[in-house]
Amino acid sequence: MSYKIKPGGWRLPLMDTPEKFDAAEHLSEDMKEFGKRNLSMVPPTAGWLMLGANPDMQAFLQIWEREMTSMMEGDMQAAPFGFMNITNAVLALESGDEYAAGVMAACNAGAVIDYGYGYEGTVKMQMYGYPDCSCWNDEERLCIKFVHAFINYEMTDELFQEAIDAWGENMVVLRMCWICYVWSFDLIENALGMKYDIEKEIFPYGAWTPENVKMTVDNLAGSHLKVRDLWNNMNTFVSGEEEARAKAAAEKANK
């Protein structure tokens, strides 16, 4: 029997216990077991647990996150005012994703204190829509403007050049991909009708200290190398494009 949406409720089941996987009629037995293993592999937040309706895609998105985090040179989305953190906060607001906005507000509310940002940090949390405000340093200001321009089709040569000069080509590509990743989650959460529940999705003081962020980043180190190994063992891409182009070029030359 398929899942029935309740008016005003979330549009997929919250797959947060082994029992729910065992009872899921839409999953094969191997997917049920895979989903139960995922419970210890993904963050225990509603945004991730909702994806358990398809354990393979849930795992794929977590691999994507781990891949990028492992290459971000110590940055992490829970570290206040780094590129990843700024991206999450800006996109949550610009996409109208209440759930993501609430999660980021809860995360930052504790993290800015744990990182020692104090009063200034709590002020900056309210100022993402004002990148030229004096509260931002040059790096943070560039991050906000780049993310905004990227998703609103407002990128300019000047802004992109500033990003290349500041971050380098390799990191520009990585950061663009992070924006795409986070934006995809905002789209999913909006489609699922997710709302923020302050009683359930909270990050108390001490949850994201610099030490805890480092522990998480260190745990994910090398993920991109594992993905690279996976990629190297996949089949090569096969299509008829090259042959079709050669045929078209030959036909054109014979006219």
N, C-alpha and C positions, 0 to 999 in steps of 0.2 A: 504494500500500500504506500503510495507516494506521500510525501510530506505536505501537510495542509497549513497554509499561512493563516495566522490569526490576524485580524484587522489591527493595524498599528504595531504589530510585532515584527521580529526579525524574520527574514524570508528563507532562511535555511536553519536546520537544527544546530544547536551548540553541541558539538561532539567532544565532550570534555570528560567522559568516563569510558572504561572498557565495556561496561554494560550497554552503553548506547551503541557502540560499534557492533556488539553481538546481536543487538536487536534491529540493526539497520538492514532492511530488506533489499535496499538498492545496491548493496555492496556484496561482491563475491567473498568467499571465505578467505582467500589470500589477501584481499584488500582490507578486510576486517582486521586481520592480524597485523598488516602493515600500518593501518590507522592506529591501532593500539600502541604499537612501538613509537609512532610519531608523537604520542602524548609526552614522551620524555625527551623529544628531539626539538620541539618548537616552543617558543615562549608561551606561558600559560595565560594568555590574554584572549579575550573573546574574538578579537580580530583574526587571530590565528586559528582558534578552535572551530570557528565557523567554516573554515576551509576543509575541515576533516570530512565533509561530505564527499570529497574527492581526495583521498590520501596521497595519490601520486602527484597531483598538482600542488597540494600542501607542501610536500617534500621538495618539489622543484623550486617553489618560490623561496623556501628556506635556504636551499643551496645557492640560489641567486644572491640572497642577502649575505650569506657567509662568504661567498666568492668575493663580493665587492668590499665587505668589511675587512677581509684579510689583506686587501691591497691599499687601504686608506691611510697607511702610515700612522697607525695608532688612534685615528679618529673613530668615533662611534656615535650613533644617533642619540645616546643618552648623555653624552658629554656636552654641557651647555655651550652654545654659541660657536661650535665647530660647524663645518660645512654640512655634515650629515644632519645634525640637530636643527640647524637653520632651515635646511630643505624641508624636513618633516613639518616644522611649525608653519612655514610660509605656505606650503602646499595644502595643509589641512585647512587653513583659512581661505585660500583662494579657490579651493574646490568645494567649499561648503560642507566638508566632511566633519560633522559634529563629533563623531566618535574619535577620529584621529586628533582633532583639536583638543578634546578633553584629555586624551591619553598624554599628549605632548605637554599640556598645561600641568597635569599632575606630575609628570616626570620632571619637568623643569622646576616646578615649585620646590621640590626637595633638593634637586641636583645643584641649583644655583647656590643654595646654602651650604651643601656639602663641599662644593668647590670653592667656597669662600668669597663668592661674588656679592653676598649680602644685599643691602638695599639697592645698590646700582643694578644688580642682576635682576631683581624683581621688577624694576622699572623697565629694563630692556625687554623683558618678556612681553610687555604690552606694546612695543614699538616696531614690530616687524613690518608694518605698513608704511613706515617712515624711514627709509634707508639713509636719507641725508641727515638724519638727526645726529646731534653731537654724541649721543650715547654709544654709537657704533664706531669701531676702529675701521681702518681702510679695508682690511681683509673681510671683516664681517659685512661691511657695506657692499663690497663686490659680490659676496655670496648672495645676499638678498636680491641685488639687482640682476644678477645672472639667472637665478632661479625664476624670478618674475618674467624676465624677457624670454626665457626659454619656453615657458608654458603658454605665454600670451602671443607668440609669434612676433615678438618685438626685438629680436636680437639684431644688433648692429655690428658692423665690422670693428668699430672702436671698442665696444664692450667685449667682444670675443677676443680681440687682440690683447686687451687688458688681462683677460683670464689666462691666455696663453703665456703672457709675460710673467704673471704671478704664479701660475701653477704648473706650466709646462704642458706640452701636447698630450702626453700619456695620462696625466691627471685630469685634464679637461675632458677627455673621452670617458674616463671612469666616473667623473662627477656628473656628466650628462646622463650616463646610464643609471646612476643612483636616483636622479630626478625622475627618470622614466619608471623606475621600480616603485618609488614611493607614490608617484601619481597613479600607477596602476592599482595600488592598494586603496587609495582614496576613491577611485572609481568603483572598485568592488564593494567597499564598505557603504558607499552611498546607494548602490544598487541593492544591497542587502537590507537597507532600511535601518542601519545600526545607529543607535543613539548612545551618548555617553552616560554611564551610571557611576556617579561619584562614590556610591557605597561599595562598588565592586572593583573598579579599575583605579587603584590608587598606588602611589609609590612613596611610602613614608620616608622621613629623613633617614639617611644611612643606606637606602636602597641603591643609590648610584653615586657613591663616593668615587674619587679618582682611583682608589685601590680596586673597587669593584668593577669599574669600567676597564681598567687594565687587565684584571683577571679574565673578563669576558673576551676582550680583544686577543689576549694571549691564547685563550682556548680555541679561538677561531683561526689562529695563525696557520698559514699553509693550506687553507681551504682551496685557494685558487690553483695550487699545485695538484691537488687531488682532482679538481675539475679538469685540469689540463691533461692528466693521465687518462681520465675518462674519455675526453675528446680525442686523444691520440689513438684510442682503441676503437673508435667508431668508424663506420663505413665512410668512404669518401662521398662527396656530393655528386649525384648523377643526374644529368638532364640532357635534353637534346638541343640546348641553346647554342652551343658552339658549332654544331653541325648545321643548324638552321641558319646561323649567321654566315657561315662559309658558303652555303648553297645560295643564299640571297646575294652575296657579293659576287659569286660566279655568274649568276643569272644577269645581274646588273652589268657586269663586264662584257657579257656576250650580246648585249643589246646594241 
